[in-house]
Amino acid sequence: MKGHARHIMTHHAEAVSLGTPLEEIARLLVDARIGGVPVVDEHERVVGFVSETDLMATLLQGLTPGAAARDVMSHPPIVVDEFATTDEVMNILRTAQIHHLPVIRNGRLVGIITPLDVLRYFVEKVMPPAPEVG
């Protein structure tokens, strides 16, 4: 499939800082209806990722008051450059068994790709249009 990460990513991805409280992250995921967020440093570099699975594991262990993103994030993060091909993106998602792939430009977060973004690109840009009914 032709294209690059920048063509299929969701621009302006939500992100949190290392010190963002877990309660705030949980609210963000629920309110934005997303399954995870990149964790960025003060220079917008991706340093980790907090998924809904990470938060559920923390809930099962008992949420520690004052716990923050830095305490539960997966790191080092798996990221992709905005010029990675769509085939590279799909391979990373599949082989790493992840559902969220932060996209970077010059080391900084510029978007995020989920499997749904890949499918949307395929349906809108690759597949022939559906026949008209009626």
Secondary structure, 3 states (H helix, E strand, C coil): CCCEHHHHCEECCCCEECCCEHHHHHHHHHHHCCCEEEEECCCCEEEEEEEHHHHHHHHHHCCCCCCEHHHHCECCCCCEECCCEHHHHHHHHHHCCCCCEEEEECCEEEEEECHHHHHHHHHHHHCCCCCCCC
